[in-house]
Amino acid sequence: MLAFALFALPGEQTTGDARQKPVLDIDPCVEVDDPSVENLVELELRDARRGDREVPISVGVRCLEGVQEIRVEPWASKGGDGIRTIALPAVDDADPAAREARSRELALAIAELIRRLEITRPLHPKAPPPPPPASPPAVISPPPAAEEPLRRWQLAGWSAFEAFTGGQRMAGGDIAVTAAIGRWILNEIRVGGRLVGADTSSAARLTGRAGTAAVAAGANVWSKRRAVGFALLLRAQGYAVDYRAESAGEGNPRTARLGALTVAVEPRLVVAVARRILLVAAAGVGVPLHGIVVRTQGTETDSLTGVAISAGLGAALAF
């Protein structure tokens, strides 16, 4: 009886292991040695065997276009995790080692897929851990304010002041149209008028008026909520100046129209005071590319030469 029990015990264990073996169904087109694949899969899974593997596992291998598909049930029926495709090495009928290598690679791929599924998608998941102790009530903060949408156009009215180290000073106003290209580039067109500072002497009185036109482009940056913006522009501005000279004792004044062109670097600060209303402040430093020299009775007086310094304040409507 003792000998019979010792003989029967290994047989029962072997029967239990046989029930736990994955059942392989390999299509002939795969061209592998089925018994070798089955033995290698069992060998790879032996050390990783789990006691809860009670549900039968079946593995089907078939050929697709240039690759082989491994389908492991019952996981494959529950989702895509149980399906994998591999590309096995080519088979050379004259080289038995090539078929053996192909069989070994397929077995390793099957065993690896089954091990991963048993860990990540267990058939009998363990009971969930007990819930953690109740935490103190959370303080709910209001969601952050949404970023203000980008408004690409601005229509602005400017007051402007300009002074040249050559002596000429001007004051006036402009109308400007500004367009944003993307989030970082700003373009602008401005037109306006200026009153030119008078130069009065005992011999003559010089007055003037000017029309201006300018184009500008540069970089533009806004804060996250678009409350404050900063821009750095390169501005080219042209002047058409009408001078009027009245000499003492002469009834007919003399007039002349002259032109000038300046280039300036202009930093600009923008503050949003309402959803569509902006306040703008700017200052600039530049040089005349083409200036105006004014002479009265042969003596040079106020001129559009030297360094040009400008400043301006404005209000803009954004849309």
Secondary structure as GFF3:
##gff-version 3
##sequence-region A 1 319
A	DSSP	alpha_helix	2	20	.	.	.	ID=ss1
A	DSSP	beta_strand	23	26	.	.	.	ID=ss2
A	DSSP	three_ten_helix	28	30	.	.	.	ID=ss3
A	DSSP	alpha_helix	34	46	.	.	.	ID=ss4
A	DSSP	beta_strand	58	63	.	.	.	ID=ss5
A	DSSP	beta_strand	68	73	.	.	.	ID=ss6
A	DSSP	alpha_helix	75	78	.	.	.	ID=ss7
A	DSSP	three_ten_helix	80	82	.	.	.	ID=ss8
A	DSSP	beta_strand	83	86	.	.	.	ID=ss9
A	DSSP	alpha_helix	96	120	.	.	.	ID=ss10
A	DSSP	beta_strand	153	164	.	.	.	ID=ss11
A	DSSP	beta_strand	169	181	.	.	.	ID=ss12
A	DSSP	beta_strand	185	200	.	.	.	ID=ss13
A	DSSP	beta_strand	204	222	.	.	.	ID=ss14
A	DSSP	beta_strand	228	247	.	.	.	ID=ss15
A	DSSP	beta_strand	254	272	.	.	.	ID=ss16
A	DSSP	beta_strand	277	290	.	.	.	ID=ss17
A	DSSP	beta_strand	295	296	.	.	.	ID=ss18
A	DSSP	beta_strand	299	300	.	.	.	ID=ss19
A	DSSP	beta_strand	308	318	.	.	.	ID=ss20
###
